[in-house]
Amino acid sequence: MAFKYAVVLTGGIATGKSTVAKFFLSEGFNIIDADKIAHFILDLHQDKIAELFGQHCVVDGKVARKELGKLIFANPSEKLRLEKLLHPLIFDEIERQSIELDTLKKRYIIDIPLFFESKGRYPIKRSIVVYTEPNIQLQRLMLRDGSTKIEAQQRIDSQLPIDEKRDLATYIIDNSKDLKNLHQESIRVKEKLLLN
């Protein structure tokens, strides 16, 4: 049976989820990374991506993620077309890895950025949301990607608002302050996970 010992790690873009994932990995948790799986599947299906979205979205046998991102984040119907292709394939691979990890009978993390957006696709009861205030999220994304305010806001708007994700979470890691505070928040949630 898949997902028995799974805990989802999620949040919004540029809220610090990758940093928290590294923390849990360093603490001995196994991690299934939906983004890594998605990147692998994207490149595996590059011909289909070129067919659906244009040859300019594939360069040297790999999907040009930045080009594809510009297209899908500016156009919700294009985003839906991509999700229709990718989400079932990503789910199958996450489920396969989850079945393997469940045999260890200990908690593990599945890093799924769009967990709440997937509307119940994953039957996982516990979730950790890495939260930061929306204005901080916008500034961090612009700084991280060198994007304009409009581009950054489009990417943020393509996801469920971070305040809504926070309200749906089992555990919240607040990343509105500095790295030291984020580390303390991560330790606090790790200890709760180990108790339950």
ABEGO torsion letter per residue (X at the ends): XBGAABBBBBEBBGAGAAAAAAAAAAAGBBBBBAAAAAAAAAAAAAAAAAAAAEAAABBGGBBBAAAAAAAAAABAAAAAAAAAAAAAAAAAAAAAAAAAAAAAGBBBBBBBAAAAAAGGABBBABBBBBBBBAAAAAAAAAAAAGBBAAAAAAAAAABBBAAAAAAABABBBBAABBAAAAAAAAAAAAAAAAAX
